[in-house]
Amino acid sequence: MTRKQRRLTMIAAAGATLAIALGLVLWAMSDTIVFFRAPSQVVSEGVEPGVRFRLGGLVEAGSVERHGDQVTTFAVGDGGGTVTVRYRGLLPDLFREGQGVVTEGRLDATGLFVADTVLARHDENYMPREVADALKANGLWQHEGPAVRPAAARDLPSTTPTQ
């Protein structure tokens, strides 16, 4: 085997090793990828039970029911569909009806979304982009606050000359 052939063999072996390592990393990460879905997508697309995803929308008025042992059921909707959610645990302080919420979990065989995480928006100006887009698409977006300039632009002196 010549020197050139040995070099090409080593390069090919290193490339194959890197390809296998990359494939193993991507395969391991496939279980941690969580997709976002709006309630209307869940209803229309028929998500299979057991698939982990994030569900975002507004907590429907009159849907919150608190049961014993820290179990809460509520409905999340976006105007195009509604999904019933069951959560066991302490809810965020800002959780309430009409509030934007993102839950993470799985659908069970009956179509009930069993959440293991519930996130409520933290102030009146914040909502995850996916939730806001879904609500805007269904005509439910209500907050159109004033445009806020970045802090750097607010704090800089004006460059307009004065006369």
PyMOL commands that place a pseudoatom at each C-alpha (Angstrom):
pseudoatom trace, name=CA, resn=MET, resi=1, chain=A, elem=C, hetatm=0, pos=[0.000, 0.000, 0.000]
pseudoatom trace, name=CA, resn=THR, resi=2, chain=A, elem=C, hetatm=0, pos=[1.433, 3.315, -1.044]
pseudoatom trace, name=CA, resn=ARG, resi=3, chain=A, elem=C, hetatm=0, pos=[1.583, 6.397, 1.088]
pseudoatom trace, name=CA, resn=LYS, resi=4, chain=A, elem=C, hetatm=0, pos=[-1.231, 8.064, -0.887]
pseudoatom trace, name=CA, resn=GLN, resi=5, chain=A, elem=C, hetatm=0, pos=[-3.510, 5.034, -0.444]
pseudoatom trace, name=CA, resn=ARG, resi=6, chain=A, elem=C, hetatm=0, pos=[-2.864, 4.945, 3.323]
pseudoatom trace, name=CA, resn=ARG, resi=7, chain=A, elem=C, hetatm=0, pos=[-3.697, 8.655, 3.591]
pseudoatom trace, name=CA, resn=LEU, resi=8, chain=A, elem=C, hetatm=0, pos=[-6.951, 8.198, 1.627]
pseudoatom trace, name=CA, resn=THR, resi=9, chain=A, elem=C, hetatm=0, pos=[-7.865, 5.178, 3.780]
pseudoatom trace, name=CA, resn=MET, resi=10, chain=A, elem=C, hetatm=0, pos=[-7.308, 7.207, 6.980]
pseudoatom trace, name=CA, resn=ILE, resi=11, chain=A, elem=C, hetatm=0, pos=[-9.391, 10.118, 5.636]
pseudoatom trace, name=CA, resn=ALA, resi=12, chain=A, elem=C, hetatm=0, pos=[-12.206, 7.748, 4.635]
pseudoatom trace, name=CA, resn=ALA, resi=13, chain=A, elem=C, hetatm=0, pos=[-12.128, 6.038, 8.047]
pseudoatom trace, name=CA, resn=ALA, resi=14, chain=A, elem=C, hetatm=0, pos=[-12.206, 9.404, 9.853]
pseudoatom trace, name=CA, resn=GLY, resi=15, chain=A, elem=C, hetatm=0, pos=[-15.115, 10.579, 7.661]
pseudoatom trace, name=CA, resn=ALA, resi=16, chain=A, elem=C, hetatm=0, pos=[-17.060, 7.363, 8.330]
pseudoatom trace, name=CA, resn=THR, resi=17, chain=A, elem=C, hetatm=0, pos=[-16.432, 7.705, 12.073]
pseudoatom trace, name=CA, resn=LEU, resi=18, chain=A, elem=C, hetatm=0, pos=[-17.670, 11.311, 12.058]
pseudoatom trace, name=CA, resn=ALA, resi=19, chain=A, elem=C, hetatm=0, pos=[-20.763, 10.353, 10.056]
pseudoatom trace, name=CA, resn=ILE, resi=20, chain=A, elem=C, hetatm=0, pos=[-21.614, 7.561, 12.511]
pseudoatom trace, name=CA, resn=ALA, resi=21, chain=A, elem=C, hetatm=0, pos=[-21.066, 9.877, 15.500]
pseudoatom trace, name=CA, resn=LEU, resi=22, chain=A, elem=C, hetatm=0, pos=[-23.292, 12.558, 13.949]
pseudoatom trace, name=CA, resn=GLY, resi=23, chain=A, elem=C, hetatm=0, pos=[-25.987, 9.984, 13.226]
pseudoatom trace, name=CA, resn=LEU, resi=24, chain=A, elem=C, hetatm=0, pos=[-25.927, 8.738, 16.828]
pseudoatom trace, name=CA, resn=VAL, resi=25, chain=A, elem=C, hetatm=0, pos=[-26.163, 12.283, 18.202]
pseudoatom trace, name=CA, resn=LEU, resi=26, chain=A, elem=C, hetatm=0, pos=[-29.132, 13.130, 15.964]
pseudoatom trace, name=CA, resn=TRP, resi=27, chain=A, elem=C, hetatm=0, pos=[-30.869, 9.862, 16.844]
pseudoatom trace, name=CA, resn=ALA, resi=28, chain=A, elem=C, hetatm=0, pos=[-30.393, 10.523, 20.589]
pseudoatom trace, name=CA, resn=MET, resi=29, chain=A, elem=C, hetatm=0, pos=[-31.749, 14.066, 20.243]
pseudoatom trace, name=CA, resn=SER, resi=30, chain=A, elem=C, hetatm=0, pos=[-34.867, 12.971, 18.344]
pseudoatom trace, name=CA, resn=ASP, resi=31, chain=A, elem=C, hetatm=0, pos=[-36.581, 12.065, 21.640]
pseudoatom trace, name=CA, resn=THR, resi=32, chain=A, elem=C, hetatm=0, pos=[-35.994, 15.532, 23.104]
pseudoatom trace, name=CA, resn=ILE, resi=33, chain=A, elem=C, hetatm=0, pos=[-37.436, 17.549, 20.224]
pseudoatom trace, name=CA, resn=VAL, resi=34, chain=A, elem=C, hetatm=0, pos=[-40.860, 18.895, 21.210]
pseudoatom trace, name=CA, resn=PHE, resi=35, chain=A, elem=C, hetatm=0, pos=[-43.081, 20.476, 18.571]
pseudoatom trace, name=CA, resn=PHE, resi=36, chain=A, elem=C, hetatm=0, pos=[-45.626, 23.244, 19.203]
pseudoatom trace, name=CA, resn=ARG, resi=37, chain=A, elem=C, hetatm=0, pos=[-49.245, 22.842, 18.169]
pseudoatom trace, name=CA, resn=ALA, resi=38, chain=A, elem=C, hetatm=0, pos=[-52.310, 25.056, 18.547]
pseudoatom trace, name=CA, resn=PRO, resi=39, chain=A, elem=C, hetatm=0, pos=[-55.612, 23.479, 19.660]
pseudoatom trace, name=CA, resn=SER, resi=40, chain=A, elem=C, hetatm=0, pos=[-57.079, 23.912, 16.160]
pseudoatom trace, name=CA, resn=GLN, resi=41, chain=A, elem=C, hetatm=0, pos=[-54.140, 21.912, 14.730]
pseudoatom trace, name=CA, resn=VAL, resi=42, chain=A, elem=C, hetatm=0, pos=[-54.597, 19.153, 17.303]
pseudoatom trace, name=CA, resn=VAL, resi=43, chain=A, elem=C, hetatm=0, pos=[-58.305, 18.863, 16.445]
pseudoatom trace, name=CA, resn=SER, resi=44, chain=A, elem=C, hetatm=0, pos=[-57.880, 19.057, 12.655]
pseudoatom trace, name=CA, resn=GLU, resi=45, chain=A, elem=C, hetatm=0, pos=[-54.692, 16.982, 12.249]
pseudoatom trace, name=CA, resn=GLY, resi=46, chain=A, elem=C, hetatm=0, pos=[-55.599, 14.247, 14.729]
pseudoatom trace, name=CA, resn=VAL, resi=47, chain=A, elem=C, hetatm=0, pos=[-52.332, 13.970, 16.687]
pseudoatom trace, name=CA, resn=GLU, resi=48, chain=A, elem=C, hetatm=0, pos=[-51.622, 10.382, 17.711]
pseudoatom trace, name=CA, resn=PRO, resi=49, chain=A, elem=C, hetatm=0, pos=[-51.807, 9.475, 21.414]
pseudoatom trace, name=CA, resn=GLY, resi=50, chain=A, elem=C, hetatm=0, pos=[-48.454, 9.296, 23.188]
pseudoatom trace, name=CA, resn=VAL, resi=51, chain=A, elem=C, hetatm=0, pos=[-46.691, 11.869, 20.986]
pseudoatom trace, name=CA, resn=ARG, resi=52, chain=A, elem=C, hetatm=0, pos=[-45.065, 14.567, 23.122]
pseudoatom trace, name=CA, resn=PHE, resi=53, chain=A, elem=C, hetatm=0, pos=[-45.763, 18.175, 22.084]
pseudoatom trace, name=CA, resn=ARG, resi=54, chain=A, elem=C, hetatm=0, pos=[-46.447, 21.673, 23.361]
pseudoatom trace, name=CA, resn=LEU, resi=55, chain=A, elem=C, hetatm=0, pos=[-50.005, 22.969, 23.314]
pseudoatom trace, name=CA, resn=GLY, resi=56, chain=A, elem=C, hetatm=0, pos=[-50.570, 26.714, 23.459]
pseudoatom trace, name=CA, resn=GLY, resi=57, chain=A, elem=C, hetatm=0, pos=[-53.584, 28.991, 23.476]
pseudoatom trace, name=CA, resn=LEU, resi=58, chain=A, elem=C, hetatm=0, pos=[-55.969, 30.721, 25.853]
pseudoatom trace, name=CA, resn=VAL, resi=59, chain=A, elem=C, hetatm=0, pos=[-57.519, 29.109, 28.933]
pseudoatom trace, name=CA, resn=GLU, resi=60, chain=A, elem=C, hetatm=0, pos=[-61.249, 28.971, 28.137]
pseudoatom trace, name=CA, resn=ALA, resi=61, chain=A, elem=C, hetatm=0, pos=[-63.581, 30.909, 30.469]
pseudoatom trace, name=CA, resn=GLY, resi=62, chain=A, elem=C, hetatm=0, pos=[-65.456, 28.678, 32.908]
pseudoatom trace, name=CA, resn=SER, resi=63, chain=A, elem=C, hetatm=0, pos=[-63.361, 25.606, 32.127]
pseudoatom trace, name=CA, resn=VAL, resi=64, chain=A, elem=C, hetatm=0, pos=[-61.040, 25.464, 35.154]
pseudoatom trace, name=CA, resn=GLU, resi=65, chain=A, elem=C, hetatm=0, pos=[-61.970, 22.669, 37.579]
pseudoatom trace, name=CA, resn=ARG, resi=66, chain=A, elem=C, hetatm=0, pos=[-59.822, 21.936, 40.598]
pseudoatom trace, name=CA, resn=HIS, resi=67, chain=A, elem=C, hetatm=0, pos=[-59.979, 18.400, 41.970]
pseudoatom trace, name=CA, resn=GLY, resi=68, chain=A, elem=C, hetatm=0, pos=[-58.336, 16.872, 45.027]
pseudoatom trace, name=CA, resn=ASP, resi=69, chain=A, elem=C, hetatm=0, pos=[-54.663, 15.954, 45.136]
pseudoatom trace, name=CA, resn=GLN, resi=70, chain=A, elem=C, hetatm=0, pos=[-53.586, 19.041, 43.089]
pseudoatom trace, name=CA, resn=VAL, resi=71, chain=A, elem=C, hetatm=0, pos=[-55.295, 17.844, 39.890]
pseudoatom trace, name=CA, resn=THR, resi=72, chain=A, elem=C, hetatm=0, pos=[-56.687, 20.569, 37.651]
pseudoatom trace, name=CA, resn=THR, resi=73, chain=A, elem=C, hetatm=0, pos=[-58.553, 20.228, 34.379]
pseudoatom trace, name=CA, resn=PHE, resi=74, chain=A, elem=C, hetatm=0, pos=[-59.112, 23.113, 31.987]
pseudoatom trace, name=CA, resn=ALA, resi=75, chain=A, elem=C, hetatm=0, pos=[-59.707, 23.754, 28.309]
pseudoatom trace, name=CA, resn=VAL, resi=76, chain=A, elem=C, hetatm=0, pos=[-57.205, 25.481, 26.029]
pseudoatom trace, name=CA, resn=GLY, resi=77, chain=A, elem=C, hetatm=0, pos=[-58.577, 27.040, 22.874]
pseudoatom trace, name=CA, resn=ASP, resi=78, chain=A, elem=C, hetatm=0, pos=[-57.591, 29.306, 20.018]
pseudoatom trace, name=CA, resn=GLY, resi=79, chain=A, elem=C, hetatm=0, pos=[-60.934, 30.004, 18.352]
pseudoatom trace, name=CA, resn=GLY, resi=80, chain=A, elem=C, hetatm=0, pos=[-60.547, 27.130, 15.904]
pseudoatom trace, name=CA, resn=GLY, resi=81, chain=A, elem=C, hetatm=0, pos=[-60.547, 24.274, 18.397]
pseudoatom trace, name=CA, resn=THR, resi=82, chain=A, elem=C, hetatm=0, pos=[-60.462, 23.361, 22.063]
pseudoatom trace, name=CA, resn=VAL, resi=83, chain=A, elem=C, hetatm=0, pos=[-58.433, 20.702, 23.874]
pseudoatom trace, name=CA, resn=THR, resi=84, chain=A, elem=C, hetatm=0, pos=[-59.102, 19.587, 27.452]
pseudoatom trace, name=CA, resn=VAL, resi=85, chain=A, elem=C, hetatm=0, pos=[-55.977, 19.488, 29.623]
pseudoatom trace, name=CA, resn=ARG, resi=86, chain=A, elem=C, hetatm=0, pos=[-55.364, 17.610, 32.887]
pseudoatom trace, name=CA, resn=TYR, resi=87, chain=A, elem=C, hetatm=0, pos=[-52.451, 18.744, 35.040]
pseudoatom trace, name=CA, resn=ARG, resi=88, chain=A, elem=C, hetatm=0, pos=[-51.250, 17.428, 38.386]
pseudoatom trace, name=CA, resn=GLY, resi=89, chain=A, elem=C, hetatm=0, pos=[-49.188, 19.883, 40.384]
pseudoatom trace, name=CA, resn=LEU, resi=90, chain=A, elem=C, hetatm=0, pos=[-49.019, 23.512, 41.384]
pseudoatom trace, name=CA, resn=LEU, resi=91, chain=A, elem=C, hetatm=0, pos=[-50.113, 25.943, 38.703]
pseudoatom trace, name=CA, resn=PRO, resi=92, chain=A, elem=C, hetatm=0, pos=[-48.202, 29.173, 38.072]
pseudoatom trace, name=CA, resn=ASP, resi=93, chain=A, elem=C, hetatm=0, pos=[-49.427, 32.219, 40.015]
pseudoatom trace, name=CA, resn=LEU, resi=94, chain=A, elem=C, hetatm=0, pos=[-50.455, 33.973, 36.785]
pseudoatom trace, name=CA, resn=PHE, resi=95, chain=A, elem=C, hetatm=0, pos=[-52.603, 31.057, 35.596]
pseudoatom trace, name=CA, resn=ARG, resi=96, chain=A, elem=C, hetatm=0, pos=[-56.261, 32.066, 35.162]
pseudoatom trace, name=CA, resn=GLU, resi=97, chain=A, elem=C, hetatm=0, pos=[-59.128, 31.953, 32.686]
pseudoatom trace, name=CA, resn=GLY, resi=98, chain=A, elem=C, hetatm=0, pos=[-58.595, 34.004, 29.545]
pseudoatom trace, name=CA, resn=GLN, resi=99, chain=A, elem=C, hetatm=0, pos=[-54.826, 33.921, 30.089]
pseudoatom trace, name=CA, resn=GLY, resi=100, chain=A, elem=C, hetatm=0, pos=[-52.309, 32.739, 27.507]
pseudoatom trace, name=CA, resn=VAL, resi=101, chain=A, elem=C, hetatm=0, pos=[-50.778, 29.406, 28.445]
pseudoatom trace, name=CA, resn=VAL, resi=102, chain=A, elem=C, hetatm=0, pos=[-48.332, 26.862, 27.033]
pseudoatom trace, name=CA, resn=THR, resi=103, chain=A, elem=C, hetatm=0, pos=[-48.550, 23.281, 28.270]
pseudoatom trace, name=CA, resn=GLU, resi=104, chain=A, elem=C, hetatm=0, pos=[-46.253, 20.386, 27.519]
pseudoatom trace, name=CA, resn=GLY, resi=105, chain=A, elem=C, hetatm=0, pos=[-47.273, 16.750, 27.587]
pseudoatom trace, name=CA, resn=ARG, resi=106, chain=A, elem=C, hetatm=0, pos=[-49.061, 13.999, 25.619]
pseudoatom trace, name=CA, resn=LEU, resi=107, chain=A, elem=C, hetatm=0, pos=[-52.531, 13.087, 24.425]
pseudoatom trace, name=CA, resn=ASP, resi=108, chain=A, elem=C, hetatm=0, pos=[-53.971, 9.949, 25.967]
pseudoatom trace, name=CA, resn=ALA, resi=109, chain=A, elem=C, hetatm=0, pos=[-56.151, 7.431, 24.122]
pseudoatom trace, name=CA, resn=THR, resi=110, chain=A, elem=C, hetatm=0, pos=[-59.347, 9.369, 24.980]
pseudoatom trace, name=CA, resn=GLY, resi=111, chain=A, elem=C, hetatm=0, pos=[-58.069, 12.659, 23.516]
pseudoatom trace, name=CA, resn=LEU, resi=112, chain=A, elem=C, hetatm=0, pos=[-57.327, 14.242, 26.894]
pseudoatom trace, name=CA, resn=PHE, resi=113, chain=A, elem=C, hetatm=0, pos=[-54.048, 16.194, 26.973]
pseudoatom trace, name=CA, resn=VAL, resi=114, chain=A, elem=C, hetatm=0, pos=[-52.074, 15.089, 30.052]
pseudoatom trace, name=CA, resn=ALA, resi=115, chain=A, elem=C, hetatm=0, pos=[-49.665, 17.918, 30.824]
pseudoatom trace, name=CA, resn=ASP, resi=116, chain=A, elem=C, hetatm=0, pos=[-46.542, 17.663, 32.929]
pseudoatom trace, name=CA, resn=THR, resi=117, chain=A, elem=C, hetatm=0, pos=[-45.620, 21.348, 32.522]
pseudoatom trace, name=CA, resn=VAL, resi=118, chain=A, elem=C, hetatm=0, pos=[-47.827, 24.452, 32.490]
pseudoatom trace, name=CA, resn=LEU, resi=119, chain=A, elem=C, hetatm=0, pos=[-46.377, 27.874, 31.686]
pseudoatom trace, name=CA, resn=ALA, resi=120, chain=A, elem=C, hetatm=0, pos=[-48.411, 31.082, 31.959]
pseudoatom trace, name=CA, resn=ARG, resi=121, chain=A, elem=C, hetatm=0, pos=[-47.296, 34.271, 30.281]
pseudoatom trace, name=CA, resn=HIS, resi=122, chain=A, elem=C, hetatm=0, pos=[-45.443, 36.435, 32.755]
pseudoatom trace, name=CA, resn=ASP, resi=123, chain=A, elem=C, hetatm=0, pos=[-46.806, 39.908, 31.970]
pseudoatom trace, name=CA, resn=GLU, resi=124, chain=A, elem=C, hetatm=0, pos=[-49.194, 41.685, 29.650]
pseudoatom trace, name=CA, resn=ASN, resi=125, chain=A, elem=C, hetatm=0, pos=[-46.599, 42.175, 26.900]
pseudoatom trace, name=CA, resn=TYR, resi=126, chain=A, elem=C, hetatm=0, pos=[-45.294, 38.632, 26.524]
pseudoatom trace, name=CA, resn=MET, resi=127, chain=A, elem=C, hetatm=0, pos=[-46.701, 35.664, 24.697]
pseudoatom trace, name=CA, resn=PRO, resi=128, chain=A, elem=C, hetatm=0, pos=[-44.760, 32.946, 22.886]
pseudoatom trace, name=CA, resn=ARG, resi=129, chain=A, elem=C, hetatm=0, pos=[-44.557, 33.735, 19.175]
pseudoatom trace, name=CA, resn=GLU, resi=130, chain=A, elem=C, hetatm=0, pos=[-46.257, 30.488, 18.157]
pseudoatom trace, name=CA, resn=VAL, resi=131, chain=A, elem=C, hetatm=0, pos=[-49.223, 31.131, 20.479]
pseudoatom trace, name=CA, resn=ALA, resi=132, chain=A, elem=C, hetatm=0, pos=[-49.552, 34.740, 19.309]
pseudoatom trace, name=CA, resn=ASP, resi=133, chain=A, elem=C, hetatm=0, pos=[-49.430, 33.672, 15.642]
pseudoatom trace, name=CA, resn=ALA, resi=134, chain=A, elem=C, hetatm=0, pos=[-52.107, 31.027, 16.199]
pseudoatom trace, name=CA, resn=LEU, resi=135, chain=A, elem=C, hetatm=0, pos=[-54.356, 33.503, 18.019]
pseudoatom trace, name=CA, resn=LYS, resi=136, chain=A, elem=C, hetatm=0, pos=[-53.842, 36.154, 15.326]
pseudoatom trace, name=CA, resn=ALA, resi=137, chain=A, elem=C, hetatm=0, pos=[-54.731, 33.620, 12.624]
pseudoatom trace, name=CA, resn=ASN, resi=138, chain=A, elem=C, hetatm=0, pos=[-58.030, 32.906, 14.399]
pseudoatom trace, name=CA, resn=GLY, resi=139, chain=A, elem=C, hetatm=0, pos=[-58.809, 36.575, 15.131]
pseudoatom trace, name=CA, resn=LEU, resi=140, chain=A, elem=C, hetatm=0, pos=[-58.429, 36.290, 18.918]
pseudoatom trace, name=CA, resn=TRP, resi=141, chain=A, elem=C, hetatm=0, pos=[-55.317, 38.437, 19.370]
pseudoatom trace, name=CA, resn=GLN, resi=142, chain=A, elem=C, hetatm=0, pos=[-56.284, 41.377, 21.578]
pseudoatom trace, name=CA, resn=HIS, resi=143, chain=A, elem=C, hetatm=0, pos=[-53.035, 43.004, 22.660]
pseudoatom trace, name=CA, resn=GLU, resi=144, chain=A, elem=C, hetatm=0, pos=[-51.547, 45.472, 20.229]
pseudoatom trace, name=CA, resn=GLY, resi=145, chain=A, elem=C, hetatm=0, pos=[-49.479, 47.525, 22.639]
pseudoatom trace, name=CA, resn=PRO, resi=146, chain=A, elem=C, hetatm=0, pos=[-47.258, 50.455, 21.742]
pseudoatom trace, name=CA, resn=ALA, resi=147, chain=A, elem=C, hetatm=0, pos=[-44.114, 49.731, 19.818]
pseudoatom trace, name=CA, resn=VAL, resi=148, chain=A, elem=C, hetatm=0, pos=[-41.152, 49.543, 22.155]
pseudoatom trace, name=CA, resn=ARG, resi=149, chain=A, elem=C, hetatm=0, pos=[-37.775, 50.660, 20.927]
pseudoatom trace, name=CA, resn=PRO, resi=150, chain=A, elem=C, hetatm=0, pos=[-34.731, 48.691, 22.056]
pseudoatom trace, name=CA, resn=ALA, resi=151, chain=A, elem=C, hetatm=0, pos=[-33.099, 49.983, 25.239]
pseudoatom trace, name=CA, resn=ALA, resi=152, chain=A, elem=C, hetatm=0, pos=[-29.981, 51.019, 23.333]
pseudoatom trace, name=CA, resn=ALA, resi=153, chain=A, elem=C, hetatm=0, pos=[-32.012, 53.276, 21.035]
pseudoatom trace, name=CA, resn=ARG, resi=154, chain=A, elem=C, hetatm=0, pos=[-33.907, 54.876, 23.957]
pseudoatom trace, name=CA, resn=ASP, resi=155, chain=A, elem=C, hetatm=0, pos=[-30.775, 55.663, 25.940]
pseudoatom trace, name=CA, resn=LEU, resi=156, chain=A, elem=C, hetatm=0, pos=[-28.702, 57.224, 23.178]
pseudoatom trace, name=CA, resn=PRO, resi=157, chain=A, elem=C, hetatm=0, pos=[-28.728, 60.990, 22.767]
pseudoatom trace, name=CA, resn=SER, resi=158, chain=A, elem=C, hetatm=0, pos=[-30.358, 62.301, 19.654]
pseudoatom trace, name=CA, resn=THR, resi=159, chain=A, elem=C, hetatm=0, pos=[-28.023, 62.750, 16.696]
pseudoatom trace, name=CA, resn=THR, resi=160, chain=A, elem=C, hetatm=0, pos=[-30.227, 65.384, 15.086]
pseudoatom trace, name=CA, resn=PRO, resi=161, chain=A, elem=C, hetatm=0, pos=[-28.427, 68.758, 15.115]
pseudoatom trace, name=CA, resn=THR, resi=162, chain=A, elem=C, hetatm=0, pos=[-30.244, 71.593, 16.860]
pseudoatom trace, name=CA, resn=GLN, resi=163, chain=A, elem=C, hetatm=0, pos=[-30.166, 75.164, 15.638]
for i in range(1, 163): cmd.bond("trace and resi %d" % i, "trace and resi %d" % (i + 1))
show_as sticks, trace
zoom trace
